[in-house]
């Protein structure tokens, strides 16, 4: 798993602030406009325009933040994904990229299964399981 969901979790806990600068994560959408931000157990699946990069910025972890992440009990990955989905809803966050929908999905053997549509249009139409990366 990547460090990006971990950073979002620490920000959700109030451990990080924007003072340390930003790092950028840019998932590329598929031909249907879907993109993913994967966590350990859950994935945020978003919907926007096809074949573009979605710019997402986060606060980097400090050494203290990395150590805190190791000892924080009951890491609530679903809460982190919900907070990210709400942040993605704000058009200010993306210059000219407009996110049309976000869903919470469970990671299952290299695929994702819809748990809940969080807002907007559903990225889960047709044969989405075989097309998502």
N, C-alpha and C positions, 0 to 999 in steps of 0.2 A: 504494500500500500504506500501511497505517496505521503509526503509531509503536509501537503495542503489541507486535507481534512483535519489533521491534528492541530494545525495552526488555527483553523476556524473554531475548533472545540475550545482551545485555550482562550480565544477571544470571547466566545460565548460565556466562559466562566469568569471573564473580567480580568484575566491575568495579563493580557497584551493590550497595548495601545498603539496608535499610529505613529508614535514618536521615533521608532527605530527604522523608519523607511518602509518600503513596500517591495514585495516580490510579485511576479506576475505568472499566472497560469492561463494558457490559452487553448482550451480544447477546440478541436475542429468539428464542425457539424457534418453529418452525413448528407446524402442527397435528399433526405426528407426534412432536414433542419434540426435533427436531434443531436444532442451532445450529452456527455456524462461527466460527473465528478464522483469518482469512486472512493468509498471508505472501506473499512474492513468487512462489515456485514451489510451495509446499505449503500445505495448509490442515488445521487440526485440525477434525474434525467430531465433535461430542459428542451424546449422547442423554440426555434427561431428560424432565420433564413437558412437555406441549404448552402453547403460548401463554403462556410466562412469560419473565421476564428472568433471565439467569444472571449474577450479580455476580462479576466477576473484578477483582482489584486488582493493581497493579504499582507498582514504584518508578519515579518519573520520571527521565528523563535529565538530567544536568547538562550544562553546555556542554562540559566535558571529555569526558563520556561520548558526546556527539553527535560530537565530533571523533574519538574513538577508534573509533566505529562505522564511520567513513569509511575508516579505514586497516587494520582488522582483516582479515587475509587469510583466504580460505576460510571465509567465514561458513557455518556448518553449520545451516541452517534446520531440517533434519530433527531434529537434536539438540534444538533449541529447542522444537519441537512435542512431541517425546517427553517433555521435562521438564515442559512445561505439562500434558500428559496425565496424568502421574504426580501433579502437584499437584492436578489436578481430582479425582483419585481419593479425596482426603482429605475426609471430610465436614465437618471443622472449618472448611474454607475457605469454606463457603457458607451458613452458618446453616441454613435448612431446605431448601435445594435439594440433591437427591441426584442426582449424575451416574451414569447406568447403564452408560455405555460411551463409548469414545473411539477414533477411527480417524485414521490419517494418510492424506491424500488429495493427489493432484497436481492443480494448477490447469491446466485445459485449455479455452481459448476460452470463458470465462465459466461453465464447469461444473467439477466436480471428479470425479476418478476414484480409486476406492479403491486404495491402495498396500498398507496393512497395518492390520488390526484390532489396536489396541494393548492393549485390555483391555475386559472386560465384554461387554454386548450390542452387536450391530452396528447402527449407524445407517443402514446401506446395505441396505435392503430395498425391494423394489418399484421404483417409478420415481423413486428419490431424486434422480437427476441433474436432472430437470425441476422438482423441488420446492424444491431448495436455493437460497438467495439468494446 
